[in-house]
């Protein structure tokens, strides 16, 4: 199972074992069923970043240390692998397809 992207809300819920949405339930059940779960978090590195909105305006975003700590909790969970770069998804699919 590949979850990409996963919001900080989804990451936080899975990190503490909450499965109250379709997505978090699928992840938790996947782990219970020994299905490898690959997750691409939106908030991977603490600090500030910016993006350009469709209007052309810049939006500054801050990734909190709490969000990064939840990603680290997932990294230590059995059955979950963290994807650090979206380009790695193709490699994962090829590997799982074998």
N, C-alpha and C positions, 0 to 999 in steps of 0.2 A: 504494500500500500504506500502510495506517495501522496503526501499532503503538501501542496505548494501553491500559494504561500499559506503560512499559518500565522494568524494574528497573535499579538501578545496576550489577548484574552483567552484564546484557545490553548496557547502554551501554558498559561497559568493554571487553567482548569485541569489539564492533563497532568501537570507537575504535582498536583495535590490529589489526583484521582477522581475529579469530578467529571461525570459523563452525562450532562444534562442537555446536550444538543445532539443532532444527528452526527455531526463530525466528531465531537469528543467521544461519543458512544462508539462510533466505528473504530476510532483509535484504540480505546481501552479494550474493546472486544477483539480487535486484531492482535493485540499483545497477548491477551488470554488464550487466543487460538494459535499462538506461535507463528503468526504471520509477521514477517519483517515490516516495520513501519519506518518510513523515511520522511522526515519533516524538514521543510525549509522555513525557518522562522523569519518574520519580517524584522524583528528587533534582535540582531545578533551581536552587534558591537556597541558598547556604551559611547555616548557622545552625541554631537549634533550633526545633522545632515540637511540637505535641502533638496527640494524637487520643484519642478516648474508645473504650475497648474495649467489647465487648458486655456485659461484667460491670458496666460503669459506671465502672470504674477508668480514670484518666488514664495514658496512656503518652507519655513524652517521648522524642522522636527527635532525633538530631543529623545534619544533612546535612554531610558532610565536604567540604573544599575539593577533595580529589582527585576526588570524584564529580562536582562541578561542572565541574572542568577537563576531564573526559572528555566531558561534554555539550558544552563549547565546542569540543572536537576534532571532534565530530560535526557541529556547526554549520558548520564550515569544510570539511566533506567534500562533494564534488560528488555531487548526487543525493539528499542528505538535507536535510530541513527540520524544524526543531524546533517542536513545538506547545507554546506556553507556557500555554495555558488549555484545559481540556477542552471548554468551550463553543464553541471555534473548530472543533471536529471537524465540526459540521454544515455550516459554511461551506465547509470543504475538500471534503466529499462533494458538495455542490451544484456546486462549481467543477469537480470531476473528472468529474461526471456529464454535463457538457455536451459 
